[in-house]
Structures are given as structure tokens and as C-alpha cells.
């Protein structure tokens, strides 16, 4: 089975790839933008199955299908509510709401396998999809964290967090009050919980809040250093492979 993943968030793509591997499904090709996907489809044999995110960094994924005639089967991976997807659910193999559940993924893969051996021709009405995506149902992202402080539970509003970082196998939120709080989630688990227009993962260690950035400074090896309004405990560096995406995120 030839499978590819089209997903603009590379951590999400790698997580899905690992989940598929546990189901003995190899997805060696991962594409991250409309432009990259169009070029790939124009120069490569089309796969049996595509795991397709709807919103990519440079547009909506249906633009790929408008540019290239693709007959591959599709499983959507999306943050949109199931009611917004009912209009085209029957035209695809299945859809998976983020964060993707392992059981749901297995069911979707099994559903595709049940339709084998012939490749499925998927005819999606992308005009209908476009209408749905003009005013999509808003994804509910995390608004606050509940953290333990001594014998008490404290609520931290998401807008009060300057950055979230990992240290000594723990994950911490640094607030604009200059306090650090231990969270009960890893950075990987947070990737589908944080509002992507507000928080960006600049490295394996840090998520940053765009509203807390005080200054951005050129750093060695084509990297960038971030200065916050309050957090100054360690140097916060944008990983070189994340610099381009980070600059796009700032715009």
C-alpha cells in the first residue's frame, strides 16, 4: 500500500507516521504545503491513500486537487467539528478529528483496506468544501491550565503564559508574573491544544506566545534569539529548521 501524509505541522505529521507504523502501514512521503504537494503529484506516481489535512500553511488542501487530477483515496485529518464535515464525509474514506485517536485511525485504515484491492476514485465536491471553510466551526483550543500548587489548584489563563518549555523531563509554563508552573502534559501532547495563531513551537524545547515576544535577534548559524517581556532564565533560540516557518507565522 502506497501512503502519503499531507500535513503542514511537522510534529503532527511525524506523530501520524508513527501511529501508522504501529498498524504496519508505511507512510514514507510527507508533504507540508499546497505548493509542495502540487509539485510532488505532478512528478510522482500517485499513492493508494492520502492522509490529508484541510488547512495547510499556504492555503486549503483542495487547491491541490484543483491543480492536479488525483484519483487516490483520501482520509481527512482535521481540527474541524464533525458537523461541518457531514456534507462530504461520504465522498472520502473517512475523517479523523485532531488529536487523532489510535482506535479511530485503525478503523479508518481498516475501512480503506476493506475497499481494496481496487484503488478508490475519490470525487470530492471541493466547491462545497470551500463554502464550509469560509466560516468553519471554530476549533476549541485550550483556554486555561489547572496546576497544583502545594495543596491548592491554581487556574492559569492561556493568555497569561509567555512560553511553555521542557526541562528535566518536565513541562513548565512561564507566566507574565515571572512564575513557572509544572504542567501534566508533554510538548508533543500540547501541539493540538494550543491556538496556532498564538503559540508556535520554535524548537524541541519551547512553545512561545506571540504576544509575549519583546524582541527577535539574529543568532549564530542562521538562527534567531527571542527576548520576552519577563522570561529571561535561559536563551530561547529558534531552531534553524524552524526559522522559515517561524517568520511566516509572525506575518
N, C-alpha and C positions, 0 to 999 in steps of 0.2 A: 504494500500500500504506500503510495507516494503522498506525503502530507506536508503542508507548509503552514506557517503561522504568520499572520499579518497583524501586528500589534505595535503601536508606537512607544509604549513603555517597555523598555528592555527588561527590567526586572520581572514584569508580568509575563513577558514572552518566555523568559527562561523558566519561570515557575510552571507555566503551562507545558513547556517542553519536558520538564522533569516529571510532571504528572502523567503525561502521555507515555513516557518511557516506562513508568511503572505498570502501564497497561500493555507493554510490549508494542507500542506504536512509536516509530521514529519520525521525528519532525526535524530534519537537519537544516532546512532552509527557514530563516526568519526574516521577514521584511518589516520595515518600520515607517513607511510613508507611502502616500499615493504615488509620488513620482518614482520612487524606487520600485514599487510593485509593478507599475505600468512597464517600466524598462525590463524588469525581470520576465514578465509574461510575454513580452514581445521577442525574447531571445531564448526562452527555455520551454521544454515540454511541460504542459500544464499538469498539475497534480490531480490525484483522485479526490482529494479532500482539502478544503481550506478552512482553517480556524480564523475567523475574520472579526476584528474589532471594527466598530462603526465609525468612530471619530478618531482620525489619525492626526499627526502633528501638522500636516499641510492640507487638510481637507477631510471630506467624508469619503469613506471607502467605496461607495457606489460609483464614484468618479472613475475608479479603476475599470469597472465593467462597462462604463460608457465609452472608454477609450479602447478597450480590448474585448474581443469576443471570447468569453470564458465559459466552458461547459462543466467545470468542476463542481462537485458538491460543496455546500457551504454549511458550516456550523458557526453561528454568530457568537461572539464573546463580547458582552456589552454591559454597561452600567445602567442601561435604561430599564424602567419598570416593565413587567410582563404585559401590562395592558396596552402600552404603546407599541408592542411588538405583535399583537394578535393579528393585525392586518396582513402581515407577511410571514407569520410563523409557518404556515402550511407550505410555503414555497421553498423552504430550506429544510435541511435535515433536522435541525434543532437550534436552540439558542441557549446560551449559558449566561446567567447573571453573575457579575463580579461581586465579591470574590468567588471564584469558581469552586464548587464543591466537588470532591473526588467522586462521590456516588453519581452525581449528575453528569459528570464527564464520562464516566463508564457507560451510563445509559445512552448518552449521545453517540459514543463510539460504536456501541453495540447496534444501535439503530442504523448507523451507516453500514456496518458490516452485514446486517440482515438484508440490505438492499443490493449487496454485491451478488454476482460478480460484475454485472454491467455497470459502467460508470453512469452516474446520475447527471442528467442535464438539468441545471437549475435555471429557471427563467423567473427572475425576480423583477417585480414592478418597481424600479428604482424611483420613479416619479412619486409613487405613493410613499416610499421610504423618505424621500426628500421632504415631503409635506409634513410627515411625522416629526422630522428632525428640525424643522424650522422653530417649533416651540415644543421641544421634548419635555416629558415629565422630568422635573429636576431630581437629580440623584441626591439622596440624603447623605451628606458626609458628617463625620464626627463633629459634634459641637462642643464637647467637653470631655475631660477625663476625670475619673474618680480615683484618687490616690490615698494611700494610707499614711497618716502622719501620727506616729505614736498609737494611741488608742482611738484616734479620730479618723474620719473620712473627709477629705477635702475635695471640693469640686474646682477644677481648673478650666476656665473657658479657653477654647482653642485660640481665640484672638489675643489672649494674654501670653502666648507661647512664642518666644523668639526663635528657638531652634529645638530640635529633638536629636539626640545623639546617643551612640552606643559606647559603653566603656566598661571594661572588666565583666563582659557577658551580661551587663545590664543595659536597659534603655531608659534615658532620662529626658525630661522636658525642662528646659530652662525658661523661666518666665521673665517678664519685663520688670518684676520686682527683684530680680537677681537671685532667685531661689531655684534649686534643682530638685525635681521630684522623680522618683522611680516609678516607671510605668510597667504594667504587666503584659506588654506586647513587644515583639521584636520590630525592627525597622521594616523587615520584609512583610510582616503582618499589617503594618500601617499603610502600605502602598495603595490599597483600595479604600482606605478610611479617611484620608486627608484630601481636602479640596485641592485639586491640582493647579488651580489658578493662584492659590495662596501659598502652598507648600511645594518645594522642589527638593528632590534628593540629589545633592551635589556630589556625593561620594558614598562609599560603603558605610561611612560613619555618621553622616549628617543629613537631616532634612532642615531646610531653612524657610522661614516665613518672610515673604517678600516685603511685608510691611515693617519688618524689624531691621532691614538692611540699611546701615548708615553710610557705607562706602564700599566700593569694589576696586581693588588694586591689582595691577599686573604683577604676576608672580613668576618664579622660575619655571622653565620647561613649558612655556605657553599656558600656564595655569593662572587661576585668579584667586585672590585672597579676599574674604568677606569680613567686613567690620560691622558689628551690631551696635545698637544703641546701648546695650548693657552687657551682653555676654563677651567676656574677654579672657576666659580661663585658658583657652588654647587657640592656636592658629586654626582658622577654618578655611580650608583650601578646596576649591572646585577641582575635582579630578580632571585630568586633561581630556579624557574621552567624553566628559560631560559638559565641557565648556561651550561647544556649539549649541547643544540643546538648552543649556542654561541661558545663553544670550537670547535665543528665540523665546524662551519662557518670560524673560524680562520685558519683552515688547508688548 
